[in-house]
């Protein structure tokens, strides 16, 4: 099979046949990946859409924000979910301050559990509370335990609902892609990339492993490509090997438009250009590795996307007909939003197509060989239109720019990560199997939390989470051992923080199927907590 034959490559239409541009000829239900269907339901919080703030639009202060292509129902549900998750984490410190003021009362144990039950939704580790009369309450251990249990509680309460994955997967196949693999930066401000910024269902994405600076491991990604292609040959999933579809690899970098010199990507010293160049270079290495290592013209498509983490507006670097990209050949969706916010839906879609076409034109800086193939153009149009809803989400709730433009993560997620909730600035993610290979990414996370937590006397919560496959004999046992090895290595790497109680590690494992329960690995503070049902 020659996978160099690009799926959906544009074929010139017959004379006299006028084909509608992409974004117009594609049904609206496809361009908005999940029309009027929620990604998930947030429990314990019901948001009244009428109560949501609706400030003046940044592009036209004389009127409220209201883009014609916005999925308002989805925006309301996403806001409810974000407020529910962040609200639970925000309740931890006030609750612990309340306990600190009462720790020497005679009935402190009972008071503490009542506060925890009411404010946090779970009971605290009795051992820490019972020792409070001997010395001061160990607030660092208590804080770490509360963070770890809140993670599990939020995962349990995030009730998954149908995400229209089949429709989006079919759309991707129509675009010529049997698998989409996304690598964002580990930065917590990109934690909501798939569900919020790109508005894609989880199941439609083959993999989303984060690395500092989006500098993914090329060899590991080649192995993932091999696994995907083997599944097509052996099982015909999602399509057989002779279907002519391809594997799409996406790298996502980021920057800050409010403070570009300080609040950009820490791994690239807050340089937007360096981050974009590094991501583009890594994509080229991955593509070259596939082409050099396998016969029959094996190759992949690649796409580079940038995110302004202050507004969640994306910048898509449009490939040419050869699949090559340039830093200068791109579509800024924030600019497109401002240009289309006063249009009707049809004209707005037309301008999306025109922006992609204009970015494909040759110029002195990003000269390329024509437009990308048909499927890539359709995909880019869909991502841009989906992201317009996210730009409106930020405009409608925060006046067009997040108040926390810098880091404000609650914990460091190490291992496979928690898929149950994906919310901006919630966690700094480090994908690794061993601390030796993921050490540099982990160092960046600790550097961030040295300012967020350690400077204020709070410990750095590290949630170690790996998934196992119960179909494989001994998989759970080996995964538990991996958790323990990683925990020991992290505590050894940051020995001084651990000695001072400024590093708290919790360990959990989980079976691979979606919705599987999260299982604590050891009976420490995080796993000994009991939910207050």
TIDOVO-340108 format. One record per residue (C-alpha): residue in three letters; x, y negated, z negated. Coordinates in pm, whole numbers, plus 50000, padded with zeros to 5 digits. Layout:
BEGIN
NODE   code       x       y       z
NODE    ALA       X       Y       Z
...
//
This chain:
BEGIN
NODE   code       x       y       z
NODE    UNK   50000   50000   50000
NODE    UNK   50133   49658   50101
NODE    UNK   50034   49420   49827
NODE    UNK   50196   49128   50008
NODE    UNK   49878   49103   50213
NODE    UNK   49711   48829   50017
NODE    UNK   49353   48908   49917
NODE    UNK   49094   48674   50054
NODE    UNK   49348   48494   50274
NODE    UNK   49180   48213   50462
NODE    UNK   49074   48304   50812
NODE    UNK   48989   48020   51047
NODE    UNK   48614   48014   51103
NODE    UNK   48473   48075   51445
NODE    UNK   48414   47767   51661
NODE    UNK   48090   47596   51576
NODE    UNK   48063   47757   51234
NODE    UNK   48076   47512   50942
NODE    UNK   48162   47684   50616
NODE    UNK   48087   47492   50297
NODE    UNK   48394   47398   50090
NODE    UNK   48474   47589   49774
NODE    UNK   48281   47449   49485
NODE    UNK   47981   47396   49712
NODE    UNK   47935   47728   49888
NODE    UNK   48002   47920   49567
NODE    UNK   47690   47959   49351
NODE    UNK   47680   47734   49047
NODE    UNK   47630   48042   48828
NODE    UNK   47974   48164   48936
NODE    UNK   48159   47835   48919
NODE    UNK   48045   47788   48559
NODE    UNK   48179   48122   48443
NODE    UNK   47915   48189   48178
NODE    UNK   47609   47977   48245
NODE    UNK   47395   47913   47940
NODE    UNK   47529   48220   47761
NODE    UNK   47713   48181   47431
NODE    UNK   48058   48322   47382
NODE    UNK   47974   48429   47031
NODE    UNK   47739   48348   46748
NODE    UNK   47862   48163   46442
NODE    UNK   47695   48275   46124
NODE    UNK   47631   48067   45814
NODE    UNK   47616   47745   46014
NODE    UNK   47333   47617   46229
NODE    UNK   47421   47307   46424
NODE    UNK   47147   47069   46528
NODE    UNK   47250   46948   46875
NODE    UNK   47079   46616   46813
NODE    UNK   47301   46555   46512
NODE    UNK   47624   46599   46709
NODE    UNK   47806   46270   46766
NODE    UNK   47784   46130   47116
NODE    UNK   48024   45832   47132
NODE    UNK   48085   45611   47431
NODE    UNK   48263   45773   47721
NODE    UNK   48635   45696   47747
NODE    UNK   48598   45629   48121
NODE    UNK   48296   45398   48080
NODE    UNK   48239   45260   47725
NODE    UNK   47900   45119   47827
NODE    UNK   47731   45462   47825
NODE    UNK   47750   45798   47645
NODE    UNK   47954   46087   47783
NODE    UNK   47746   46316   48001
NODE    UNK   47918   46493   48290
NODE    UNK   47681   46654   48544
NODE    UNK   47864   46988   48540
NODE    UNK   47872   47027   48163
NODE    UNK   47731   47340   48000
NODE    UNK   47578   47167   47698
NODE    UNK   47439   47478   47530
NODE    UNK   47781   47640   47534
NODE    UNK   47939   47324   47393
NODE    UNK   47696   47323   47099
NODE    UNK   47764   47689   47021
NODE    UNK   48140   47645   47044
NODE    UNK   48125   47347   46809
NODE    UNK   47921   47548   46558
NODE    UNK   48177   47827   46569
NODE    UNK   48472   47590   46528
NODE    UNK   48311   47411   46235
NODE    UNK   48224   47740   46065
NODE    UNK   48575   47883   46093
NODE    UNK   48764   47567   46002
NODE    UNK   48515   47489   45728
NODE    UNK   48595   47815   45548
NODE    UNK   48969   47745   45559
NODE    UNK   48920   47382   45454
NODE    UNK   48731   47498   45143
NODE    UNK   49033   47681   45000
NODE    UNK   49236   47389   44861
NODE    UNK   48943   47205   44696
NODE    UNK   48834   47531   44532
NODE    UNK   49184   47600   44401
NODE    UNK   49216   47244   44270
NODE    UNK   48893   47300   44079
NODE    UNK   49036   47619   43930
NODE    UNK   49367   47455   43840
NODE    UNK   49184   47205   43619
NODE    UNK   49004   47482   43428
NODE    UNK   49273   47748   43395
NODE    UNK   49310   47711   43018
NODE    UNK   48939   47735   42938
NODE    UNK   48829   48035   42732
NODE    UNK   48592   48164   42997
NODE    UNK   48825   48081   43288
NODE    UNK   48799   48424   43452
NODE    UNK   48422   48404   43481
NODE    UNK   48429   48040   43592
NODE    UNK   48692   48112   43857
NODE    UNK   48496   48398   44008
NODE    UNK   48178   48188   44020
NODE    UNK   48362   47911   44204
NODE    UNK   48517   48160   44446
NODE    UNK   48183   48331   44507
NODE    UNK   48008   48001   44575
NODE    UNK   48275   47807   44766
NODE    UNK   48479   48078   44939
NODE    UNK   48244   48374   44974
NODE    UNK   48467   48631   44804
NODE    UNK   48611   48720   44464
NODE    UNK   48967   48638   44364
NODE    UNK   49235   48890   44257
NODE    UNK   49165   48954   43892
NODE    UNK   49530   49019   43806
NODE    UNK   49638   48665   43894
NODE    UNK   49350   48512   43699
NODE    UNK   49398   48727   43389
NODE    UNK   49763   48617   43355
NODE    UNK   49678   48245   43365
NODE    UNK   49676   48219   42981
NODE    UNK   50041   48331   42962
NODE    UNK   50177   48072   43202
NODE    UNK   50034   47835   43457
NODE    UNK   49814   47988   43723
NODE    UNK   50020   48116   44018
NODE    UNK   49862   47884   44272
NODE    UNK   50097   47985   44553
NODE    UNK   50006   48351   44527
NODE    UNK   49640   48259   44494
NODE    UNK   49653   48032   44798
NODE    UNK   49818   48299   45009
NODE    UNK   49565   48560   44901
NODE    UNK   49276   48328   44982
NODE    UNK   49408   48255   45331
NODE    UNK   49455   48624   45408
NODE    UNK   49108   48716   45294
NODE    UNK   48947   48422   45473
NODE    UNK   49102   48555   45795
NODE    UNK   48935   48891   45741
NODE    UNK   48608   48734   45630
NODE    UNK   48591   48513   45939
NODE    UNK   48667   48810   46164
NODE    UNK   48385   49006   46003
NODE    UNK   48139   48717   46031
NODE    UNK   48221   48634   46390
NODE    UNK   47948   48831   46554
NODE    UNK   48032   48912   46914
NODE    UNK   47753   48871   47169
NODE    UNK   47744   48952   47541
NODE    UNK   47994   48732   47722
NODE    UNK   47891   48790   48082
NODE    UNK   48222   48971   48135
NODE    UNK   48091   49189   48418
NODE    UNK   47986   48887   48622
NODE    UNK   48320   48711   48575
NODE    UNK   48516   49031   48643
NODE    UNK   48321   49071   48967
NODE    UNK   48397   48711   49054
NODE    UNK   48769   48769   48994
NODE    UNK   48759   49078   49215
NODE    UNK   48589   48869   49484
NODE    UNK   48878   48625   49452
NODE    UNK   49113   48920   49506
NODE    UNK   49234   48982   49150
NODE    UNK   49194   49309   48961
NODE    UNK   49381   49178   48654
NODE    UNK   49452   48837   48501
NODE    UNK   49742   48809   48254
NODE    UNK   49776   48477   48068
NODE    UNK   50078   48365   47865
NODE    UNK   50029   48039   47675
NODE    UNK   50272   47874   47438
NODE    UNK   50250   47995   47078
NODE    UNK   50146   47646   46967
NODE    UNK   49827   47660   46760
NODE    UNK   49672   47380   46965
NODE    UNK   49640   47634   47247
NODE    UNK   49477   47898   47029
NODE    UNK   49139   47829   47191
NODE    UNK   49275   47846   47547
NODE    UNK   49064   48131   47685
NODE    UNK   48730   48070   47513
NODE    UNK   48733   47692   47495
NODE    UNK   48972   47531   47743
NODE    UNK   48926   47775   48034
NODE    UNK   48584   47907   47926
NODE    UNK   48653   48269   48024
NODE    UNK   48518   48581   47848
NODE    UNK   48777   48777   47652
NODE    UNK   48719   49102   47841
NODE    UNK   48786   48936   48176
NODE    UNK   49150   48873   48080
NODE    UNK   49387   49172   48093
NODE    UNK   49634   49025   47846
NODE    UNK   49697   48697   47663
NODE    UNK   50023   48721   47473
NODE    UNK   50166   48392   47346
NODE    UNK   50536   48305   47336
NODE    UNK   50711   47989   47217
NODE    UNK   50726   47754   47514
NODE    UNK   50538   48017   47722
NODE    UNK   50876   48187   47769
NODE    UNK   50740   48538   47808
NODE    UNK   50954   48851   47820
NODE    UNK   50988   48934   48190
NODE    UNK   51072   49301   48133
NODE    UNK   50778   49352   47896
NODE    UNK   50545   49189   48148
NODE    UNK   50676   49411   48427
NODE    UNK   50589   49712   48210
NODE    UNK   50238   49575   48159
NODE    UNK   50204   49537   48536
NODE    UNK   50314   49899   48580
NODE    UNK   50052   50016   48327
NODE    UNK   49784   49822   48511
NODE    UNK   49880   49960   48852
NODE    UNK   49901   50315   48714
NODE    UNK   49546   50280   48582
NODE    UNK   49433   50185   48931
NODE    UNK   49606   50488   49085
NODE    UNK   49496   50739   48821
NODE    UNK   49150   50614   48722
NODE    UNK   49048   50362   48985
NODE    UNK   48996   50095   48718
NODE    UNK   48887   49828   48774
NODE    UNK   48928   49909   49144
NODE    UNK   49122   50173   49333
NODE    UNK   49479   50113   49447
NODE    UNK   49378   50072   49811
NODE    UNK   49136   49786   49740
NODE    UNK   49389   49519   49844
NODE    UNK   49355   49316   49524
NODE    UNK   49641   49173   49324
NODE    UNK   49766   49105   48974
NODE    UNK   49757   48737   48866
NODE    UNK   50006   48605   48611
NODE    UNK   49932   48264   48455
NODE    UNK   50171   48064   48236
NODE    UNK   50037   47772   48030
NODE    UNK   50254   47489   47900
NODE    UNK   50136   47179   47713
NODE    UNK   50207   46818   47626
NODE    UNK   50065   46531   47422
NODE    UNK   49944   46224   47608
NODE    UNK   49915   46025   47283
NODE    UNK   50268   46087   47155
NODE    UNK   50463   46261   47434
NODE    UNK   50801   46218   47267
NODE    UNK   50705   46389   46939
NODE    UNK   50385   46595   46964
NODE    UNK   50457   46799   47276
NODE    UNK   50597   47151   47289
NODE    UNK   50847   47205   47007
NODE    UNK   51022   47480   47202
NODE    UNK   51103   47229   47479
NODE    UNK   51173   46929   47255
NODE    UNK   50840   46765   47346
NODE    UNK   50942   46725   47711
NODE    UNK   50649   46788   47946
NODE    UNK   50881   46820   48245
NODE    UNK   51109   47070   48071
NODE    UNK   50809   47276   47959
NODE    UNK   50661   47281   48311
NODE    UNK   50994   47363   48478
NODE    UNK   51063   47644   48231
NODE    UNK   50719   47796   48285
NODE    UNK   50753   47774   48662
NODE    UNK   51096   47933   48647
NODE    UNK   50976   48220   48432
NODE    UNK   50687   48289   48673
NODE    UNK   50930   48302   48965
NODE    UNK   51151   48546   48775
NODE    UNK   50854   48772   48706
NODE    UNK   50740   48771   49066
NODE    UNK   51093   48834   49190
NODE    UNK   51136   49122   48944
NODE    UNK   50826   49295   49085
NODE    UNK   50932   49243   49446
NODE    UNK   51288   49361   49383
NODE    UNK   51196   49666   49177
NODE    UNK   50915   49827   49376
NODE    UNK   50872   49928   49736
NODE    UNK   50583   49878   49980
NODE    UNK   50593   49500   49947
NODE    UNK   50474   49497   49586
NODE    UNK   50413   49148   49455
NODE    UNK   50189   48938   49235
NODE    UNK   50023   48598   49246
NODE    UNK   50126   48337   48991
NODE    UNK   49967   48018   48862
NODE    UNK   50103   47740   48638
NODE    UNK   49862   47541   48419
NODE    UNK   49938   47253   48186
NODE    UNK   49720   47139   47895
NODE    UNK   49706   46798   47732
NODE    UNK   49643   46916   47376
NODE    UNK   49501   46575   47280
NODE    UNK   49210   46597   47526
NODE    UNK   49214   46966   47637
NODE    UNK   49226   46846   47999
NODE    UNK   49417   47085   48223
NODE    UNK   49657   47026   48509
NODE    UNK   49660   47306   48770
NODE    UNK   49967   47342   48991
NODE    UNK   49826   47452   49326
NODE    UNK   50029   47723   49506
NODE    UNK   50092   47698   49880
NODE    UNK   50019   47968   50138
NODE    UNK   50335   48153   50029
NODE    UNK   50239   48143   49662
NODE    UNK   50508   47886   49579
NODE    UNK   50433   47605   49334
NODE    UNK   50573   47260   49265
NODE    UNK   50560   47034   48962
NODE    UNK   50422   46759   49186
NODE    UNK   50153   46952   49374
NODE    UNK   49877   46963   49114
NODE    UNK   49525   46857   49014
NODE    UNK   49477   46656   48695
NODE    UNK   49135   46752   48563
NODE    UNK   49112   46454   48326
NODE    UNK   49146   46227   48627
NODE    UNK   48889   46438   48814
NODE    UNK   48652   46411   48515
NODE    UNK   48667   46031   48521
NODE    UNK   48614   46026   48898
NODE    UNK   48307   46252   48885
NODE    UNK   48135   46166   48556
NODE    UNK   47892   45927   48732
NODE    UNK   47817   46164   49022
NODE    UNK   47542   46418   49064
NODE    UNK   47634   46787   49044
NODE    UNK   47672   46838   49420
NODE    UNK   47903   46542   49471
NODE    UNK   48105   46640   49164
NODE    UNK   48163   46989   49306
NODE    UNK   48260   46840   49641
NODE    UNK   48524   46624   49473
NODE    UNK   48665   46931   49297
NODE    UNK   48721   47090   49637
NODE    UNK   48864   46770   49780
NODE    UNK   49109   46740   49488
NODE    UNK   49238   47095   49550
NODE    UNK   49270   47021   49922
NODE    UNK   49453   46693   49856
NODE    UNK   49695   46862   49616
NODE    UNK   49774   47120   49884
NODE    UNK   49880   46852   50134
NODE    UNK   50251   46824   50197
NODE    UNK   50437   46529   50049
NODE    UNK   50790   46413   49993
NODE    UNK   50819   46566   49645
NODE    UNK   50616   46886   49644
NODE    UNK   50628   46985   50009
NODE    UNK   50461   47322   50055
NODE    UNK   50345   47557   50326
NODE    UNK   49975   47473   50346
NODE    UNK   49688   47575   50122
NODE    UNK   49665   47884   49899
NODE    UNK   49449   48175   50008
NODE    UNK   49073   48159   49976
NODE    UNK   49050   48355   49651
NODE    UNK   49304   48134   49475
NODE    UNK   49115   47821   49578
NODE    UNK   48790   47965   49444
NODE    UNK   48955   48056   49116
NODE    UNK   49115   47712   49074
NODE    UNK   48779   47544   49147
NODE    UNK   48612   47759   48881
NODE    UNK   48878   47685   48617
NODE    UNK   48857   47312   48687
NODE    UNK   48477   47307   48662
NODE    UNK   48480   47519   48346
NODE    UNK   48733   47283   48191
NODE    UNK   48512   46982   48264
NODE    UNK   48280   47117   47995
NODE    UNK   48572   47129   47751
NODE    UNK   48675   46771   47830
NODE    UNK   48312   46670   47765
NODE    UNK   48325   46876   47442
NODE    UNK   48614   46662   47319
NODE    UNK   48455   46340   47447
NODE    UNK   48118   46413   47289
NODE    UNK   48253   46514   46948
NODE    UNK   48577   46316   46903
NODE    UNK   48552   46026   47145
NODE    UNK   48773   46187   47407
NODE    UNK   49075   46264   47188
NODE    UNK   49126   46497   46893
NODE    UNK   49201   46324   46561
NODE    UNK   49469   46585   46482
NODE    UNK   49697   46547   46784
NODE    UNK   49982   46718   46598
NODE    UNK   50017   47054   46429
NODE    UNK   49755   47142   46170
NODE    UNK   49759   47523   46174
NODE    UNK   49640   47723   45872
NODE    UNK   49861   48031   45908
NODE    UNK   50115   48210   46127
NODE    UNK   49977   48510   46313
NODE    UNK   50239   48775   46386
NODE    UNK   50199   49086   46599
NODE    UNK   49895   49142   46821
NODE    UNK   49685   48857   46686
NODE    UNK   49317   48836   46592
NODE    UNK   49084   48827   46891
NODE    UNK   48768   48773   46683
NODE    UNK   48814   48399   46655
NODE    UNK   49010   48166   46879
NODE    UNK   49000   47808   46758
NODE    UNK   49231   47516   46828
NODE    UNK   49498   47445   46567
NODE    UNK   49399   47742   46355
NODE    UNK   49709   47960   46383
NODE    UNK   50057   47956   46527
NODE    UNK   50092   48286   46711
NODE    UNK   50406   48498   46744
NODE    UNK   50374   48806   46963
NODE    UNK   50638   49059   46866
NODE    UNK   50710   49420   46778
NODE    UNK   51032   49352   46587
NODE    UNK   51155   49037   46411
NODE    UNK   51486   49067   46597
NODE    UNK   51320   49010   46935
NODE    UNK   51066   48755   46812
NODE    UNK   51297   48574   46571
NODE    UNK   51335   48250   46772
NODE    UNK   50957   48215   46812
NODE    UNK   50912   48283   46440
NODE    UNK   51174   48020   46356
NODE    UNK   50972   47759   46547
NODE    UNK   50664   47854   46345
NODE    UNK   50849   47826   46014
NODE    UNK   50987   47491   46120
NODE    UNK   50631   47368   46179
NODE    UNK   50504   47502   45847
NODE    UNK   50797   47356   45656
NODE    UNK   50627   47021   45714
NODE    UNK   50267   47138   45694
NODE    UNK   50296   47349   45377
NODE    UNK   50639   47384   45215
NODE    UNK   50689   47008   45189
NODE    UNK   50374   46998   44974
NODE    UNK   50459   47304   44765
NODE    UNK   50224   47541   44949
NODE    UNK   50347   47878   45077
NODE    UNK   50363   47973   45444
NODE    UNK   50090   48235   45505
NODE    UNK   50203   48498   45757
NODE    UNK   49932   48737   45877
NODE    UNK   50093   49049   46025
NODE    UNK   49841   49229   46241
NODE    UNK   49889   49520   46482
NODE    UNK   49641   49733   46673
NODE    UNK   49651   50110   46709
NODE    UNK   49480   50363   46934
NODE    UNK   49291   50629   46741
NODE    UNK   49289   50847   47052
NODE    UNK   49666   50889   47011
NODE    UNK   49771   51126   46727
NODE    UNK   49966   50945   46457
NODE    UNK   49911   50602   46611
NODE    UNK   49767   50446   46296
NODE    UNK   50045   50578   46074
NODE    UNK   50313   50445   46307
NODE    UNK   50137   50109   46328
NODE    UNK   50126   50082   45950
NODE    UNK   50499   50156   45937
NODE    UNK   50559   49884   46195
NODE    UNK   50368   49636   45976
NODE    UNK   50584   49727   45680
NODE    UNK   50908   49696   45879
NODE    UNK   50808   49357   46017
NODE    UNK   50707   49232   45671
NODE    UNK   51037   49341   45518
NODE    UNK   51232   49182   45804
NODE    UNK   51045   48851   45772
NODE    UNK   51103   48838   45397
NODE    UNK   51473   48913   45453
NODE    UNK   51507   48651   45728
NODE    UNK   51354   48382   45506
NODE    UNK   51477   48518   45175
NODE    UNK   51496   48185   44992
NODE    UNK   51137   48094   45076
NODE    UNK   51024   48440   44970
NODE    UNK   51214   48415   44642
NODE    UNK   51047   48084   44560
NODE    UNK   50701   48218   44638
NODE    UNK   50678   47994   44946
NODE    UNK   50628   48283   45186
NODE    UNK   50322   48508   45160
NODE    UNK   50279   48798   45401
NODE    UNK   49958   48993   45449
NODE    UNK   49932   49310   45660
NODE    UNK   49637   49452   45850
NODE    UNK   49578   49700   46131
NODE    UNK   49286   49747   46365
NODE    UNK   49170   50000   46622
NODE    UNK   49176   49881   46985
NODE    UNK   48805   49885   47074
NODE    UNK   48641   49540   47037
NODE    UNK   48453   49501   46710
NODE    UNK   48665   49753   46518
NODE    UNK   48699   49666   46148
NODE    UNK   49018   49504   46021
NODE    UNK   49191   49736   45774
NODE    UNK   49428   49608   45501
NODE    UNK   49754   49800   45487
NODE    UNK   49847   49773   45121
NODE    UNK   49674   49693   44791
NODE    UNK   49822   49343   44747
NODE    UNK   49642   49019   44680
NODE    UNK   49502   48999   45033
NODE    UNK   49365   49350   45046
NODE    UNK   49241   49370   44688
NODE    UNK   48992   49089   44735
NODE    UNK   48626   49190   44756
NODE    UNK   48369   49008   44963
NODE    UNK   48085   48848   44772
NODE    UNK   47789   48992   44966
//
